[in-house]
């Protein structure tokens, strides 16, 4: 099991509905990749911990790193 935790800044224009939609898309994708984790959201930041096979977690982090 490989685990990464990180914090990122939230676009202030994002709405709760958009966050919920993002979470639903992520759940489906993470399930396919064998990734589990935790996401906490406030108006200013996301705190996320993702865990699973190392290659899958690192691949997902590569995608997250370039997501505006």
PDB file of N, H, CA, C and O in Angstrom:
ATOM      1  N   UNK A   1       0.852  -1.173   0.000  1.00  0.00           N
ATOM      2  CA  UNK A   1       0.000   0.000   0.000  1.00  0.00           C
ATOM      3  C   UNK A   1       0.896   1.234   0.000  1.00  0.00           C
ATOM      4  O   UNK A   1       1.811   1.358   0.814  1.00  0.00           O
ATOM      5  N   UNK A   2       0.613   2.135  -0.924  1.00  0.00           N
ATOM      6  H   UNK A   2      -0.130   2.034  -1.585  1.00  0.00           H
ATOM      7  CA  UNK A   2       1.355   3.387  -1.070  1.00  0.00           C
ATOM      8  C   UNK A   2       0.382   4.514  -0.765  1.00  0.00           C
ATOM      9  O   UNK A   2      -0.773   4.459  -1.185  1.00  0.00           O
ATOM     10  N   UNK A   3       0.829   5.538  -0.041  1.00  0.00           N
ATOM     11  H   UNK A   3       1.767   5.583   0.301  1.00  0.00           H
ATOM     12  CA  UNK A   3      -0.068   6.610   0.394  1.00  0.00           C
ATOM     13  C   UNK A   3       0.598   7.966   0.191  1.00  0.00           C
ATOM     14  O   UNK A   3       1.787   8.141   0.455  1.00  0.00           O
ATOM     15  N   UNK A   4      -0.197   8.917  -0.283  1.00  0.00           N
ATOM     16  H   UNK A   4      -1.163   8.775  -0.497  1.00  0.00           H
ATOM     17  CA  UNK A   4       0.244  10.313  -0.416  1.00  0.00           C
ATOM     18  C   UNK A   4      -0.846  11.201   0.177  1.00  0.00           C
ATOM     19  O   UNK A   4      -2.035  10.969  -0.042  1.00  0.00           O
ATOM     20  N   UNK A   5      -0.434  12.211   0.922  1.00  0.00           N
ATOM     21  H   UNK A   5       0.531  12.399   1.100  1.00  0.00           H
ATOM     22  CA  UNK A   5      -1.357  13.224   1.429  1.00  0.00           C
ATOM     23  C   UNK A   5      -0.883  14.579   0.919  1.00  0.00           C
ATOM     24  O   UNK A   5       0.317  14.844   0.861  1.00  0.00           O
ATOM     25  N   UNK A   6      -1.827  15.427   0.551  1.00  0.00           N
ATOM     26  H   UNK A   6      -2.803  15.211   0.597  1.00  0.00           H
ATOM     27  CA  UNK A   6      -1.455  16.759   0.062  1.00  0.00           C
ATOM     28  C   UNK A   6      -2.587  17.735   0.322  1.00  0.00           C
ATOM     29  O   UNK A   6      -3.726  17.344   0.580  1.00  0.00           O
ATOM     30  N   UNK A   7      -2.251  19.003   0.248  1.00  0.00           N
ATOM     31  H   UNK A   7      -1.327  19.320   0.038  1.00  0.00           H
ATOM     32  CA  UNK A   7      -3.227  20.088   0.356  1.00  0.00           C
ATOM     33  C   UNK A   7      -3.123  20.931  -0.898  1.00  0.00           C
ATOM     34  O   UNK A   7      -2.026  21.197  -1.387  1.00  0.00           O
ATOM     35  N   UNK A   8      -4.264  21.349  -1.418  1.00  0.00           N
ATOM     36  H   UNK A   8      -5.156  21.133  -1.021  1.00  0.00           H
ATOM     37  CA  UNK A   8      -4.254  22.228  -2.585  1.00  0.00           C
ATOM     38  C   UNK A   8      -5.245  23.360  -2.374  1.00  0.00           C
ATOM     39  O   UNK A   8      -6.185  23.250  -1.587  1.00  0.00           O
ATOM     40  N   UNK A   9      -5.016  24.443  -3.092  1.00  0.00           N
ATOM     41  H   UNK A   9      -4.252  24.533  -3.731  1.00  0.00           H
ATOM     42  CA  UNK A   9      -5.894  25.604  -2.994  1.00  0.00           C
ATOM     43  C   UNK A   9      -7.119  25.399  -3.872  1.00  0.00           C
ATOM     44  O   UNK A   9      -7.039  24.805  -4.947  1.00  0.00           O
ATOM     45  N   UNK A  10      -8.234  25.890  -3.404  1.00  0.00           N
ATOM     46  H   UNK A  10      -8.299  26.372  -2.530  1.00  0.00           H
ATOM     47  CA  UNK A  10      -9.509  25.771  -4.114  1.00  0.00           C
ATOM     48  C   UNK A  10      -9.732  27.018  -4.961  1.00  0.00           C
ATOM     49  O   UNK A  10      -9.485  28.137  -4.512  1.00  0.00           O
ATOM     50  N   UNK A  11     -10.195  26.816  -6.175  1.00  0.00           N
ATOM     51  H   UNK A  11     -10.396  25.907  -6.540  1.00  0.00           H
ATOM     52  CA  UNK A  11     -10.658  27.930  -6.993  1.00  0.00           C
ATOM     53  C   UNK A  11     -11.870  28.522  -6.274  1.00  0.00           C
ATOM     54  O   UNK A  11     -12.842  27.804  -6.038  1.00  0.00           O
ATOM     55  N   UNK A  12     -11.843  29.794  -5.923  1.00  0.00           N
ATOM     56  H   UNK A  12     -11.053  30.377  -6.114  1.00  0.00           H
ATOM     57  CA  UNK A  12     -12.950  30.367  -5.149  1.00  0.00           C
ATOM     58  C   UNK A  12     -14.289  30.347  -5.889  1.00  0.00           C
ATOM     59  O   UNK A  12     -15.337  30.517  -5.264  1.00  0.00           O
ATOM     60  N   UNK A  13     -14.272  30.146  -7.186  1.00  0.00           N
ATOM     61  H   UNK A  13     -13.421  30.008  -7.693  1.00  0.00           H
ATOM     62  CA  UNK A  13     -15.516  30.120  -7.949  1.00  0.00           C
ATOM     63  C   UNK A  13     -16.202  28.750  -7.921  1.00  0.00           C
ATOM     64  O   UNK A  13     -17.335  28.632  -8.388  1.00  0.00           O
ATOM     65  N   UNK A  14     -15.549  27.714  -7.387  1.00  0.00           N
ATOM     66  H   UNK A  14     -14.628  27.810  -7.008  1.00  0.00           H
ATOM     67  CA  UNK A  14     -16.137  26.380  -7.393  1.00  0.00           C
ATOM     68  C   UNK A  14     -17.336  26.329  -6.444  1.00  0.00           C
ATOM     69  O   UNK A  14     -17.319  26.918  -5.363  1.00  0.00           O
ATOM     70  N   UNK A  15     -18.358  25.625  -6.867  1.00  0.00           N
ATOM     71  H   UNK A  15     -18.372  25.147  -7.745  1.00  0.00           H
ATOM     72  CA  UNK A  15     -19.576  25.515  -6.061  1.00  0.00           C
ATOM     73  C   UNK A  15     -19.650  24.136  -5.402  1.00  0.00           C
ATOM     74  O   UNK A  15     -18.972  23.204  -5.834  1.00  0.00           O
ATOM     75  N   UNK A  16     -20.461  24.006  -4.370  1.00  0.00           N
ATOM     76  H   UNK A  16     -21.012  24.763  -4.019  1.00  0.00           H
ATOM     77  CA  UNK A  16     -20.643  22.687  -3.761  1.00  0.00           C
ATOM     78  C   UNK A  16     -21.133  21.630  -4.755  1.00  0.00           C
ATOM     79  O   UNK A  16     -20.750  20.464  -4.656  1.00  0.00           O
ATOM     80  N   UNK A  17     -21.960  22.023  -5.693  1.00  0.00           N
ATOM     81  H   UNK A  17     -22.271  22.970  -5.773  1.00  0.00           H
ATOM     82  CA  UNK A  17     -22.439  21.081  -6.717  1.00  0.00           C
ATOM     83  C   UNK A  17     -21.272  20.598  -7.577  1.00  0.00           C
ATOM     84  O   UNK A  17     -21.181  19.410  -7.888  1.00  0.00           O
ATOM     85  N   UNK A  18     -20.388  21.502  -7.960  1.00  0.00           N
ATOM     86  H   UNK A  18     -20.461  22.467  -7.708  1.00  0.00           H
ATOM     87  CA  UNK A  18     -19.221  21.113  -8.759  1.00  0.00           C
ATOM     88  C   UNK A  18     -18.294  20.188  -7.977  1.00  0.00           C
ATOM     89  O   UNK A  18     -17.731  19.251  -8.542  1.00  0.00           O
ATOM     90  N   UNK A  19     -18.135  20.444  -6.690  1.00  0.00           N
ATOM     91  H   UNK A  19     -18.592  21.206  -6.231  1.00  0.00           H
ATOM     92  CA  UNK A  19     -17.313  19.563  -5.860  1.00  0.00           C
ATOM     93  C   UNK A  19     -17.942  18.172  -5.817  1.00  0.00           C
ATOM     94  O   UNK A  19     -17.240  17.171  -5.964  1.00  0.00           O
ATOM     95  N   UNK A  20     -19.251  18.103  -5.618  1.00  0.00           N
ATOM     96  H   UNK A  20     -19.821  18.916  -5.498  1.00  0.00           H
ATOM     97  CA  UNK A  20     -19.941  16.812  -5.577  1.00  0.00           C
ATOM     98  C   UNK A  20     -19.782  16.056  -6.895  1.00  0.00           C
ATOM     99  O   UNK A  20     -19.584  14.841  -6.893  1.00  0.00           O
ATOM    100  N   UNK A  21     -19.869  16.763  -8.012  1.00  0.00           N
ATOM    101  H   UNK A  21     -20.030  17.750  -8.013  1.00  0.00           H
ATOM    102  CA  UNK A  21     -19.681  16.133  -9.324  1.00  0.00           C
ATOM    103  C   UNK A  21     -18.254  15.625  -9.482  1.00  0.00           C
ATOM    104  O   UNK A  21     -18.038  14.534 -10.009  1.00  0.00           O
ATOM    105  N   UNK A  22     -17.298  16.396  -9.036  1.00  0.00           N
ATOM    106  H   UNK A  22     -17.474  17.282  -8.607  1.00  0.00           H
ATOM    107  CA  UNK A  22     -15.897  15.993  -9.102  1.00  0.00           C
ATOM    108  C   UNK A  22     -15.672  14.729  -8.266  1.00  0.00           C
ATOM    109  O   UNK A  22     -14.973  13.812  -8.696  1.00  0.00           O
ATOM    110  N   UNK A  23     -16.263  14.688  -7.083  1.00  0.00           N
ATOM    111  H   UNK A  23     -16.831  15.433  -6.734  1.00  0.00           H
ATOM    112  CA  UNK A  23     -16.110  13.529  -6.202  1.00  0.00           C
ATOM    113  C   UNK A  23     -16.708  12.279  -6.852  1.00  0.00           C
ATOM    114  O   UNK A  23     -16.110  11.205  -6.778  1.00  0.00           O
ATOM    115  N   UNK A  24     -17.862  12.400  -7.479  1.00  0.00           N
ATOM    116  H   UNK A  24     -18.347  13.272  -7.540  1.00  0.00           H
ATOM    117  CA  UNK A  24     -18.482  11.243  -8.133  1.00  0.00           C
ATOM    118  C   UNK A  24     -17.617  10.713  -9.274  1.00  0.00           C
ATOM    119  O   UNK A  24     -17.467   9.501  -9.426  1.00  0.00           O
ATOM    120  N   UNK A  25     -17.051  11.604 -10.071  1.00  0.00           N
ATOM    121  H   UNK A  25     -17.173  12.589  -9.949  1.00  0.00           H
ATOM    122  CA  UNK A  25     -16.156  11.160 -11.154  1.00  0.00           C
ATOM    123  C   UNK A  25     -14.917  10.482 -10.579  1.00  0.00           C
ATOM    124  O   UNK A  25     -14.468   9.454 -11.086  1.00  0.00           O
ATOM    125  N   UNK A  26     -14.370  11.070  -9.512  1.00  0.00           N
ATOM    126  H   UNK A  26     -14.735  11.905  -9.100  1.00  0.00           H
ATOM    127  CA  UNK A  26     -13.163  10.519  -8.890  1.00  0.00           C
ATOM    128  C   UNK A  26     -13.438   9.149  -8.272  1.00  0.00           C
ATOM    129  O   UNK A  26     -12.599   8.252  -8.363  1.00  0.00           O
ATOM    130  N   UNK A  27     -14.585   8.981  -7.655  1.00  0.00           N
ATOM    131  H   UNK A  27     -15.266   9.709  -7.581  1.00  0.00           H
ATOM    132  CA  UNK A  27     -14.917   7.675  -7.055  1.00  0.00           C
ATOM    133  C   UNK A  27     -14.896   6.564  -8.100  1.00  0.00           C
ATOM    134  O   UNK A  27     -14.321   5.499  -7.874  1.00  0.00           O
ATOM    135  N   UNK A  28     -15.519   6.817  -9.233  1.00  0.00           N
ATOM    136  H   UNK A  28     -15.987   7.682  -9.416  1.00  0.00           H
ATOM    137  CA  UNK A  28     -15.553   5.797 -10.284  1.00  0.00           C
ATOM    138  C   UNK A  28     -14.150   5.490 -10.798  1.00  0.00           C
ATOM    139  O   UNK A  28     -13.781   4.326 -10.957  1.00  0.00           O
ATOM    140  N   UNK A  29     -13.383   6.522 -11.052  1.00  0.00           N
ATOM    141  H   UNK A  29     -13.683   7.467 -10.923  1.00  0.00           H
ATOM    142  CA  UNK A  29     -12.028   6.325 -11.558  1.00  0.00           C
ATOM    143  C   UNK A  29     -11.154   5.635 -10.519  1.00  0.00           C
ATOM    144  O   UNK A  29     -10.432   4.693 -10.846  1.00  0.00           O
ATOM    145  N   UNK A  30     -11.211   6.092  -9.274  1.00  0.00           N
ATOM    146  H   UNK A  30     -11.798   6.857  -9.009  1.00  0.00           H
ATOM    147  CA  UNK A  30     -10.389   5.507  -8.222  1.00  0.00           C
ATOM    148  C   UNK A  30     -10.738   4.041  -8.000  1.00  0.00           C
ATOM    149  O   UNK A  30      -9.852   3.229  -7.734  1.00  0.00           O
ATOM    150  N   UNK A  31     -12.008   3.695  -8.106  1.00  0.00           N
ATOM    151  H   UNK A  31     -12.728   4.355  -8.322  1.00  0.00           H
ATOM    152  CA  UNK A  31     -12.415   2.298  -7.963  1.00  0.00           C
ATOM    153  C   UNK A  31     -11.745   1.446  -9.039  1.00  0.00           C
ATOM    154  O   UNK A  31     -11.231   0.366  -8.747  1.00  0.00           O
ATOM    155  N   UNK A  32     -11.748   1.928 -10.280  1.00  0.00           N
ATOM    156  H   UNK A  32     -12.165   2.805 -10.518  1.00  0.00           H
ATOM    157  CA  UNK A  32     -11.100   1.192 -11.383  1.00  0.00           C
ATOM    158  C   UNK A  32      -9.602   1.029 -11.138  1.00  0.00           C
ATOM    159  O   UNK A  32      -9.022   0.010 -11.510  1.00  0.00           O
ATOM    160  N   UNK A  33      -8.976   2.022 -10.518  1.00  0.00           N
ATOM    161  H   UNK A  33      -9.448   2.850 -10.216  1.00  0.00           H
ATOM    162  CA  UNK A  33      -7.536   1.996 -10.283  1.00  0.00           C
ATOM    163  C   UNK A  33      -7.140   1.290  -8.988  1.00  0.00           C
ATOM    164  O   UNK A  33      -5.953   1.072  -8.746  1.00  0.00           O
ATOM    165  N   UNK A  34      -8.118   0.930  -8.153  1.00  0.00           N
ATOM    166  H   UNK A  34      -9.082   1.108  -8.349  1.00  0.00           H
ATOM    167  CA  UNK A  34      -7.802   0.312  -6.870  1.00  0.00           C
ATOM    168  C   UNK A  34      -7.303   1.298  -5.842  1.00  0.00           C
ATOM    169  O   UNK A  34      -6.537   0.942  -4.946  1.00  0.00           O
ATOM    170  N   UNK A  35      -7.738   2.542  -5.971  1.00  0.00           N
ATOM    171  H   UNK A  35      -8.360   2.831  -6.698  1.00  0.00           H
ATOM    172  CA  UNK A  35      -7.309   3.620  -5.073  1.00  0.00           C
ATOM    173  C   UNK A  35      -8.442   3.949  -4.109  1.00  0.00           C
ATOM    174  O   UNK A  35      -9.608   4.018  -4.498  1.00  0.00           O
ATOM    175  N   UNK A  36      -8.080   4.152  -2.848  1.00  0.00           N
ATOM    176  H   UNK A  36      -7.133   4.096  -2.532  1.00  0.00           H
ATOM    177  CA  UNK A  36      -9.026   4.633  -1.849  1.00  0.00           C
ATOM    178  C   UNK A  36      -8.430   5.891  -1.216  1.00  0.00           C
ATOM    179  O   UNK A  36      -7.285   6.252  -1.486  1.00  0.00           O
ATOM    180  N   UNK A  37      -9.221   6.549  -0.375  1.00  0.00           N
ATOM    181  H   UNK A  37     -10.152   6.256  -0.156  1.00  0.00           H
ATOM    182  CA  UNK A  37      -8.666   7.715   0.275  1.00  0.00           C
ATOM    183  C   UNK A  37      -9.698   8.554   0.979  1.00  0.00           C
ATOM    184  O   UNK A  37     -10.806   8.109   1.279  1.00  0.00           O
ATOM    185  N   UNK A  38      -9.303   9.773   1.232  1.00  0.00           N
ATOM    186  H   UNK A  38      -8.403  10.135   0.989  1.00  0.00           H
ATOM    187  CA  UNK A  38     -10.117  10.722   1.977  1.00  0.00           C
ATOM    188  C   UNK A  38      -9.972  12.090   1.324  1.00  0.00           C
ATOM    189  O   UNK A  38      -8.879  12.477   0.912  1.00  0.00           O
ATOM    190  N   UNK A  39     -11.076  12.815   1.232  1.00  0.00           N
ATOM    191  H   UNK A  39     -11.964  12.500   1.567  1.00  0.00           H
ATOM    192  CA  UNK A  39     -11.049  14.179   0.712  1.00  0.00           C
ATOM    193  C   UNK A  39     -11.789  15.077   1.688  1.00  0.00           C
ATOM    194  O   UNK A  39     -12.950  14.826   2.014  1.00  0.00           O
ATOM    195  N   UNK A  40     -11.124  16.115   2.151  1.00  0.00           N
ATOM    196  H   UNK A  40     -10.182  16.319   1.886  1.00  0.00           H
ATOM    197  CA  UNK A  40     -11.753  17.140   2.987  1.00  0.00           C
ATOM    198  C   UNK A  40     -11.712  18.446   2.205  1.00  0.00           C
ATOM    199  O   UNK A  40     -10.717  18.755   1.549  1.00  0.00           O
ATOM    200  N   UNK A  41     -12.790  19.205   2.275  1.00  0.00           N
ATOM    201  H   UNK A  41     -13.598  18.954   2.808  1.00  0.00           H
ATOM    202  CA  UNK A  41     -12.906  20.430   1.487  1.00  0.00           C
ATOM    203  C   UNK A  41     -13.367  21.570   2.381  1.00  0.00           C
ATOM    204  O   UNK A  41     -14.276  21.413   3.196  1.00  0.00           O
ATOM    205  N   UNK A  42     -12.726  22.712   2.215  1.00  0.00           N
ATOM    206  H   UNK A  42     -11.988  22.840   1.553  1.00  0.00           H
ATOM    207  CA  UNK A  42     -13.202  23.953   2.824  1.00  0.00           C
ATOM    208  C   UNK A  42     -13.259  24.989   1.711  1.00  0.00           C
ATOM    209  O   UNK A  42     -12.891  24.696   0.574  1.00  0.00           O
ATOM    210  N   UNK A  43     -13.700  26.154   2.015  1.00  0.00           N
ATOM    211  H   UNK A  43     -13.999  26.393   2.939  1.00  0.00           H
ATOM    212  CA  UNK A  43     -13.782  27.197   0.995  1.00  0.00           C
ATOM    213  C   UNK A  43     -12.407  27.584   0.449  1.00  0.00           C
ATOM    214  O   UNK A  43     -12.314  28.137  -0.646  1.00  0.00           O
ATOM    215  N   UNK A  44     -11.345  27.301   1.197  1.00  0.00           N
ATOM    216  H   UNK A  44     -11.420  26.852   2.087  1.00  0.00           H
ATOM    217  CA  UNK A  44     -10.008  27.703   0.782  1.00  0.00           C
ATOM    218  C   UNK A  44      -9.135  26.556   0.267  1.00  0.00           C
ATOM    219  O   UNK A  44      -8.221  26.795  -0.523  1.00  0.00           O
ATOM    220  N   UNK A  45      -9.393  25.328   0.692  1.00  0.00           N
ATOM    221  H   UNK A  45     -10.135  25.134   1.334  1.00  0.00           H
ATOM    222  CA  UNK A  45      -8.465  24.260   0.310  1.00  0.00           C
ATOM    223  C   UNK A  45      -9.103  22.875   0.330  1.00  0.00           C
ATOM    224  O   UNK A  45     -10.140  22.642   0.950  1.00  0.00           O
ATOM    225  N   UNK A  46      -8.436  21.976  -0.374  1.00  0.00           N
ATOM    226  H   UNK A  46      -7.593  22.166  -0.877  1.00  0.00           H
ATOM    227  CA  UNK A  46      -8.717  20.552  -0.311  1.00  0.00           C
ATOM    228  C   UNK A  46      -7.577  19.915   0.469  1.00  0.00           C
ATOM    229  O   UNK A  46      -6.424  20.322   0.330  1.00  0.00           O
ATOM    230  N   UNK A  47      -7.888  18.934   1.275  1.00  0.00           N
ATOM    231  H   UNK A  47      -8.825  18.603   1.388  1.00  0.00           H
ATOM    232  CA  UNK A  47      -6.891  18.088   1.906  1.00  0.00           C
ATOM    233  C   UNK A  47      -7.244  16.681   1.468  1.00  0.00           C
ATOM    234  O   UNK A  47      -8.368  16.226   1.678  1.00  0.00           O
ATOM    235  N   UNK A  48      -6.299  15.993   0.864  1.00  0.00           N
ATOM    236  H   UNK A  48      -5.386  16.363   0.694  1.00  0.00           H
ATOM    237  CA  UNK A  48      -6.594  14.669   0.347  1.00  0.00           C
ATOM    238  C   UNK A  48      -5.494  13.691   0.709  1.00  0.00           C
ATOM    239  O   UNK A  48      -4.308  14.024   0.705  1.00  0.00           O
ATOM    240  N   UNK A  49      -5.916  12.485   1.019  1.00  0.00           N
ATOM    241  H   UNK A  49      -6.879  12.215   1.022  1.00  0.00           H
ATOM    242  CA  UNK A  49      -5.015  11.362   1.212  1.00  0.00           C
ATOM    243  C   UNK A  49      -5.484  10.287   0.243  1.00  0.00           C
ATOM    244  O   UNK A  49      -6.649   9.891   0.270  1.00  0.00           O
ATOM    245  N   UNK A  50      -4.587   9.814  -0.608  1.00  0.00           N
ATOM    246  H   UNK A  50      -3.640  10.136  -0.630  1.00  0.00           H
ATOM    247  CA  UNK A  50      -4.929   8.730  -1.529  1.00  0.00           C
ATOM    248  C   UNK A  50      -3.971   7.581  -1.294  1.00  0.00           C
ATOM    249  O   UNK A  50      -2.791   7.784  -1.007  1.00  0.00           O
ATOM    250  N   UNK A  51      -4.502   6.350  -1.422  1.00  0.00           N
ATOM    251  H   UNK A  51      -5.460   6.185  -1.656  1.00  0.00           H
ATOM    252  CA  UNK A  51      -3.675   5.181  -1.187  1.00  0.00           C
ATOM    253  C   UNK A  51      -4.085   4.056  -2.115  1.00  0.00           C
ATOM    254  O   UNK A  51      -5.238   3.955  -2.534  1.00  0.00           O
ATOM    255  N   UNK A  52      -3.115   3.215  -2.426  1.00  0.00           N
ATOM    256  H   UNK A  52      -2.178   3.297  -2.086  1.00  0.00           H
ATOM    257  CA  UNK A  52      -3.346   2.086  -3.308  1.00  0.00           C
ATOM    258  C   UNK A  52      -2.028   1.619  -3.875  1.00  0.00           C
ATOM    259  O   UNK A  52      -0.973   1.895  -3.305  1.00  0.00           O
ATOM    260  N   UNK A  53      -2.073   0.907  -5.004  1.00  0.00           N
ATOM    261  H   UNK A  53      -2.930   0.683  -5.467  1.00  0.00           H
ATOM    262  CA  UNK A  53      -0.834   0.480  -5.645  1.00  0.00           C
ATOM    263  C   UNK A  53       0.024   1.697  -6.011  1.00  0.00           C
ATOM    264  O   UNK A  53      -0.494   2.709  -6.483  1.00  0.00           O
ATOM    265  N   UNK A  54       1.319   1.592  -5.792  1.00  0.00           N
ATOM    266  H   UNK A  54       1.740   0.770  -5.409  1.00  0.00           H
ATOM    267  CA  UNK A  54       2.205   2.745  -5.980  1.00  0.00           C
ATOM    268  C   UNK A  54       2.090   3.349  -7.375  1.00  0.00           C
ATOM    269  O   UNK A  54       1.987   4.569  -7.504  1.00  0.00           O
ATOM    270  N   UNK A  55       2.106   2.532  -8.411  1.00  0.00           N
ATOM    271  H   UNK A  55       2.190   1.541  -8.306  1.00  0.00           H
ATOM    272  CA  UNK A  55       2.041   3.066  -9.777  1.00  0.00           C
ATOM    273  C   UNK A  55       0.731   3.815 -10.015  1.00  0.00           C
ATOM    274  O   UNK A  55       0.726   4.857 -10.671  1.00  0.00           O
ATOM    275  N   UNK A  56      -0.369   3.300  -9.493  1.00  0.00           N
ATOM    276  H   UNK A  56      -0.365   2.454  -8.960  1.00  0.00           H
ATOM    277  CA  UNK A  56      -1.666   3.953  -9.678  1.00  0.00           C
ATOM    278  C   UNK A  56      -1.719   5.281  -8.936  1.00  0.00           C
ATOM    279  O   UNK A  56      -2.201   6.276  -9.477  1.00  0.00           O
ATOM    280  N   UNK A  57      -1.227   5.301  -7.701  1.00  0.00           N
ATOM    281  H   UNK A  57      -0.836   4.492  -7.262  1.00  0.00           H
ATOM    282  CA  UNK A  57      -1.243   6.536  -6.903  1.00  0.00           C
ATOM    283  C   UNK A  57      -0.334   7.581  -7.538  1.00  0.00           C
ATOM    284  O   UNK A  57      -0.715   8.747  -7.645  1.00  0.00           O
ATOM    285  N   UNK A  58       0.854   7.180  -7.957  1.00  0.00           N
ATOM    286  H   UNK A  58       1.163   6.233  -7.870  1.00  0.00           H
ATOM    287  CA  UNK A  58       1.759   8.148  -8.577  1.00  0.00           C
ATOM    288  C   UNK A  58       1.195   8.659  -9.907  1.00  0.00           C
ATOM    289  O   UNK A  58       1.344   9.838 -10.228  1.00  0.00           O
ATOM    290  N   UNK A  59       0.550   7.781 -10.679  1.00  0.00           N
ATOM    291  H   UNK A  59       0.428   6.824 -10.417  1.00  0.00           H
ATOM    292  CA  UNK A  59      -0.070   8.226 -11.927  1.00  0.00           C
ATOM    293  C   UNK A  59      -1.179   9.235 -11.674  1.00  0.00           C
ATOM    294  O   UNK A  59      -1.290  10.233 -12.385  1.00  0.00           O
ATOM    295  N   UNK A  60      -1.997   8.977 -10.664  1.00  0.00           N
ATOM    296  H   UNK A  60      -1.907   8.166 -10.086  1.00  0.00           H
ATOM    297  CA  UNK A  60      -3.062   9.912 -10.316  1.00  0.00           C
ATOM    298  C   UNK A  60      -2.485  11.236  -9.840  1.00  0.00           C
ATOM    299  O   UNK A  60      -2.997  12.294 -10.203  1.00  0.00           O
ATOM    300  N   UNK A  61      -1.431  11.197  -9.040  1.00  0.00           N
ATOM    301  H   UNK A  61      -1.014  10.337  -8.746  1.00  0.00           H
ATOM    302  CA  UNK A  61      -0.806  12.439  -8.574  1.00  0.00           C
ATOM    303  C   UNK A  61      -0.219  13.237  -9.740  1.00  0.00           C
ATOM    304  O   UNK A  61      -0.237  14.467  -9.717  1.00  0.00           O
ATOM    305  N   UNK A  62       0.295  12.551 -10.748  1.00  0.00           N
ATOM    306  H   UNK A  62       0.309  11.551 -10.766  1.00  0.00           H
ATOM    307  CA  UNK A  62       0.792  13.261 -11.936  1.00  0.00           C
ATOM    308  C   UNK A  62      -0.344  14.035 -12.598  1.00  0.00           C
ATOM    309  O   UNK A  62      -0.144  15.165 -13.044  1.00  0.00           O
ATOM    310  N   UNK A  63      -1.531  13.439 -12.665  1.00  0.00           N
ATOM    311  H   UNK A  63      -1.693  12.521 -12.303  1.00  0.00           H
ATOM    312  CA  UNK A  63      -2.702  14.128 -13.242  1.00  0.00           C
ATOM    313  C   UNK A  63      -3.150  15.291 -12.354  1.00  0.00           C
ATOM    314  O   UNK A  63      -3.442  16.382 -12.845  1.00  0.00           O
ATOM    315  N   UNK A  64      -3.201  15.045 -11.050  1.00  0.00           N
ATOM    316  H   UNK A  64      -2.963  14.159 -10.651  1.00  0.00           H
ATOM    317  CA  UNK A  64      -3.636  16.083 -10.110  1.00  0.00           C
ATOM    318  C   UNK A  64      -2.681  17.278 -10.146  1.00  0.00           C
ATOM    319  O   UNK A  64      -3.117  18.424 -10.041  1.00  0.00           O
ATOM    320  N   UNK A  65      -1.401  17.016 -10.292  1.00  0.00           N
ATOM    321  H   UNK A  65      -1.047  16.085 -10.378  1.00  0.00           H
ATOM    322  CA  UNK A  65      -0.392  18.084 -10.273  1.00  0.00           C
ATOM    323  C   UNK A  65      -0.583  19.103 -11.387  1.00  0.00           C
ATOM    324  O   UNK A  65      -0.181  20.256 -11.235  1.00  0.00           O
ATOM    325  N   UNK A  66      -1.188  18.706 -12.503  1.00  0.00           N
ATOM    326  H   UNK A  66      -1.516  17.769 -12.627  1.00  0.00           H
ATOM    327  CA  UNK A  66      -1.371  19.643 -13.618  1.00  0.00           C
ATOM    328  C   UNK A  66      -2.828  20.136 -13.721  1.00  0.00           C
ATOM    329  O   UNK A  66      -3.174  20.855 -14.659  1.00  0.00           O
ATOM    330  N   UNK A  67      -3.665  19.752 -12.769  1.00  0.00           N
ATOM    331  H   UNK A  67      -3.384  19.168 -12.008  1.00  0.00           H
ATOM    332  CA  UNK A  67      -5.063  20.179 -12.781  1.00  0.00           C
ATOM    333  C   UNK A  67      -5.158  21.579 -12.178  1.00  0.00           C
ATOM    334  O   UNK A  67      -4.787  21.783 -11.022  1.00  0.00           O
ATOM    335  N   UNK A  68      -5.652  22.540 -12.953  1.00  0.00           N
ATOM    336  H   UNK A  68      -5.954  22.374 -13.891  1.00  0.00           H
ATOM    337  CA  UNK A  68      -5.737  23.896 -12.404  1.00  0.00           C
ATOM    338  C   UNK A  68      -6.754  23.981 -11.290  1.00  0.00           C
ATOM    339  O   UNK A  68      -6.953  25.052 -10.717  1.00  0.00           O
TER     340      UNK A  68
END
